């Protein structure tokens, strides 16, 4: 009986336009991503249970893969994925299975490939951020000052107003105008993250869009402005529409040459979704946070400096850890966890990565978040140790790192554990 999965010369197969797209995407991916080592029996049964494979296809694959050596396996998995995407119209389901099986980098490469080939880049000659590295440097500089408590929200607002005035000087040259415009957008983006409510954030972003002169490259401003739709949709409780807008902004990022633009995108989306998750701890939002943290971790190693890599890697590790442990952005604790044992197991691995690579160089704010995560991890096996970590976090928080109501939430968590 034919399985429909026979390995063929794909170039000689008669393909529709859609099939050509699938082939191009897979051919463009580096072969190292297809170096797939897995437990065949477990993984193929998992795909069968998820509806990706029929029982006949699962058995055929098990027989076929058992006899293929390392190099042939790479070729085979590329061919196999081609047929999966050809047979199954639900690409997201296939990508989710790859992620769940531990192949997140391959899933991200495939997803990005589909987006790139679906877009006509020739129609968007200005779709890039020419000063992307400078934008990233500015973003990190001020984010660190916010995190270590040396720059308050009011100071950030004053600085933003001064930069705006310089940007709008009548006799300023184009180069300086671009520099101040980029600074202004960065500061607006950071200020919007500190807003207590969505309306205030939306107002800041809309004022930014009106202020940036059209004489400069405005692509970064357009991305931040388009992102306001995500905030608005989430505030209205429309998760589906927020995901559509998020995908649109991600497409804008993929038009840019600099990978740092995608890193900042995932950074922002994680921050937005975590605020929503604190009020609406649904499994869907949980998965969105996990997905964007994972994608962020996959791209950070492509950044141009070790400082940038460490900064964003720590952010994604801390945020995915907090989410797994049910620690909200306001430091309230969610008691309704999705698969607690599995999540705590993942959090343990993420915290181990933080301890090995980042603890010595963390800002006070990151240290505070790290200590709360350690407390949560020990809460169920050693309450005394958990309390010690919380008390260390409270000491750090009282140095002006967070709002007073959030300190109260940490103290409330301390009391809930006892001594």
N, C-alpha and C positions, 0 to 999 in steps of 0.2 A: 504494500500500500504506500502510495506517495505521501510524504510528510509535508510537502510544501516548503521545506527548509533546506533543500539540497544546495550545496555550495556550488555556485556557478560563476562564470565570468560575467560580472555585473555589467561590464561595458558593452557586452553583446546582447544583453537582455533588452527587450523593447519596453522602454520606460515612459510613463506619463511625465508631465512637467513636475508633478508632486514627487514622483519617484526619483527624478533627476536631482531635485532639491535634497532629498534624504541622502542620496549618494554623495553629493558634493560636501554636505556637512560632515559625513563620516570620513571621507577621504582627507579632509583638511585637518583632522585631529591627529596629533602626534601619536605614533604607534605605542609609545610608552603607556598611554592611557588605556590601551587594550590589553595590557599585560595583566590579565585578570586571573587571580588565584583564589579559588573558592571551593567550598565543600559542595560538590556537584549534587549529591543526593538531597541535602538540605535545601540548597538554593533553588534547584529546579522544582522541587515540591512546593516551595514557597511561591514561585511564579505561577504554578498551577493553581494553588489556593487563591491567589489574587486575581485569577482569570486572565493572566497574560499568556499562558500556554494551555493548550488542550492536553489531555492525558496522553494521546498518541504522540504529540510533539515532544512532551517531556521525556517519554521513554526513548524516542529516537535520539534526542540530544544527549541523553545519558550514555547511550551506546557509542555515539559518534565521538564525543569529547574524551571518552576514556582512552581512546587510542591515538589521540593527536598530541604531537610533541609541542614544546614551548613556542617555537616560531610559528608553526601552523595554527596554534591556538589563537594567536593574535589576529591572524588573517581570518580565522573562523569566526571569532567574536565580532569582528567588524561586519562580516557578512550576515551573521545571525541577527545583529541589531538592525541591519538594513531590512531584513524580512520582518522583524517585529514591528518596526515603524510602518512598514508597508501593509501589514495585516491589521494592525491596531491603529485606529484613528485617534485614540486618546493618548497623546504623547506624554502628558503629565503623569499618567498612571505608570508608564514604563520608567520614566525618570525617577519617580518616587520609589519604585522597586530597586533601582540602582543605588539610590541614596541609602535606603534601608539595609541594603546588603553591603554597604561600606564603600561604595564607589562614587562618592559625591563629586570628586573632581571630574570624572568622566561625564557624569550627569550635567554638571555645569558647562563643560565644553560643548556638549551636544545642544543644550538649551541656547547658549550664546550663538552657536552656529546657525540654528534655525532663525533666530532673530536677525542676524546679519544678512543672511541671504534673502530674507523676506523684505528687507528695506532697500530702497534705491538710493544709494549714497550720492549719486550724481545730482540728485535733486536738492541736496543740502550742502552746497560747497562751504558754507560758513559754520557747519555743525561741528564745532570743536571749541575747546578752551585753550587758547594759545599759551596762556601763562599758568597752566595747570599745576606745575611744580611749585610755583610761587603761591598759588591759592592754597595748596595743601600745607605749605610751610606756615602761612598765616593762620590757617585753621587750627593746626596743632599748637602753635604758639599761644593763641588766646584760649584755647580749650584747656591747656595745661594750667594757665593762670586762674581760670575759673575753678578747676579741680583742686588746686592747692590753696585756694582761698585768698589769693593775692589780687584778684580782680572781682569786684562785686557787680551786681546787675546794673546799678545806677552808674558806675564808672564805665561799664561797657556801653551804656546808652550815650553818655557824654562823648566818649571816643567816637562812636558812630556818627554823631552829629557833626563833630569836627571834620571827620573824613569826608562826609557829604558836602560840607562847605568847600573843602579843597577841590573835590571832584567837579563842582559846579562853577569854579572860577572862570570868568569869561575869556581870559587870555592863556589858559592852560594848554600845553601841547598834548597831542594824542597819546603819547607814551605815558605821561604822568596821569592823564585822565583815565586811561585803562587801569593803571596801577591802583588808583584810588577807588575806581569803580569795583575792582575785584575785592579790595579791602572792605568796602561798604557792604557788598553782598555777603562776604564771610561773616562780618559782624552782625548783620541782620539775621543770618541763619542761626548763629549762636544765640542771639537774643531771643529768637522765636522758640528755641528749645527750653529757655528758662521761664517762658510765660506760664502763668498759673492756669490759664484757660485758653481754649482754641480760638476764641474770637480775638483775643489780644495778639496771638501769633499771626492770624490771618491779616489783621490790620497792619502789622509791621511789614509783612511780606508784600502786601499790596502797595504800601507807601514806597517800599524799595523799588518795585517795578516802575512806578511813576517817576522816580527820581533819576534812575540811571540814564545817562545821555545815549541817544541812538548812534552817535558818532563812533562809539567804541564797540568792541565785540561783546554782545549781550547774551551769549549762549548760556553762560553760567547763571546769569540772572533769570533767564527764561526757564532753566531747569528748576531753580528754587521756586519760582513763581508757579510753575506747573505742579510742583509738589504740594502747593497749598490745597489742591483738590483732594489729595489724600487725607490731609488733616480734616478738611471739611466733611468728607464722606464718613470718616471714622467718628467724628463728633455727632453725626446724624445717625450713627448705627448701621450704615450701609457698608458692610464689610466687602461685599462683592464688588461694588463700584470702586471702593478704595484699592482693591487688588488690580482692577483694570487700570486705574491711574498710576499705580505703582509700576505696572508692566510698561506703561508708556514712558515713564521717566527712566526706567532701566534701558529702554530702547535708545533714548536720548544719550545715555551714558555710553552705550556701545558704539555710538557714532564717533566718540572721542578717541584719539590716539593714546592718551595717557590712562593707564590702568588706575591711577589714583582717583580718577573721577568716579569709577565704579565703587572704589573703597569708601569714599565719602557718601555715596548714595546708600550703600548697605548700612553704614553708620547711622545715617539719618532715619532710615526706615525702621531700624531696630529700636531707636529711641521713641519714635512715634507709636509703634505697635505696643511697646511695653507700657506706655501710658494708658493705652486703651485696655490692655490686658488686666491692669490693676482694677479697672471698673467692670470689665466683662471677661472673666477668665474662661473663655471658651477654648475648646480643643483646636478649632480652626486658627485662632489668633496665635495660640501656643505654637502650632506648626509653622506659621509664617515667621515668627521670631526665630525659631530654630533654623529654618531654611535660610534666612538672611544672614544670621550669624555664621552658619556653615559656609555660605557663599563668600562672605567677607574673609573668613579664614583661608579660603582657597586662593584668594587673589593677593593677600598681603605680602606674600613672598616675592611678588613681582614688582613691588615698590622699589624706588631707586635708592633709598637710604635705609640703613639698619634702624635709625631713629624712628622713621615712619613705620617700618615693619613692626617694631616693638610696640609702638603707641597703639596702632590699630589692632594688632593681635591681642593685646591685653584687654582692650575694650570688648572685642567679640568674645573672648574667653570669660570675662567677668559677667557679661550680660547673658550668655547662654547658661552659665553656671547658676546665676540668680534665678533665671526662668525655670530651670530644672528643679531647683530647690523650693520654688514657690515664694521667692522674695520679690516683692513688687518694688517699683521705682520709688514709692513713698515709704518703703521699708515696713509696710504692713506685711503680714505673713498669710499666704493662702493655704488653707487647710484642705482644699479640694484639689489634690494633685492628680495628674494623669499618669497612671502606672508608676506609683511612687518608687518602688524598688528599682525599676529600670532607670528612672530619672536620676535617682540618687547615685546609682552606679556610674552613669555618664558624668554627673557633676564631680564625682571623686576623680575621674580621669582628667577633667578640665582643670580642677584645682591643683592636681599634681603637675600639670604643665605650667601653671602659674608659679608654683613654688620653685620649680626647677629653672625657670627662665626670667621671671619678672619681679619677684618679691623684693630684691635688693634695690631696685630703681623705681618703685611705685610712688606716686604722689600720695599725700595724706588721705585724699578722698578715695583713691583706689584701695589703699590699705584698710580704710574703714569698711568698704564694700567686701573686701576679701575676708576680714574678720567676722562679719555677719554671716557670710557664706560658710566659713568654718564652724561657726556656732550651730548653724542649721544642720550641717552634716553630722555633728556630734550630738545633736539634741536627743536622739532616741537611744544612744548607747552610753553616753557619759555626760550627764547634765552639768556636772561640776566644770568640766572642760568647756562646755558650751557657754556657760555663764562667764567664764574668764575671757573668752573671745568677745562676747557681747560688751563686757565692761571696757575692754580695750577699744572697741568700736565707738562706744559712747564718749570716751575720753577724746578721741579724734574728732567726733562730730561736734563737740562743744566748743571747738576752736573756730566756729563760724563757717564750717564746710557746707552745711545744709540748713534748711528752714527749721525753725523751732518745733513746728508740728511734726516734722519727720523725726526729730530727736525724741519726741514724745512717743512715737510709734516704736522706736528701738527700745526705749525704756519699758514700754508696755510688753514687748516681746520678752524682755528680761524677766519681768514679773511672771509671765505666763509659764516660764520654765521652772522658776523657783530656784532654790539654792541647794 
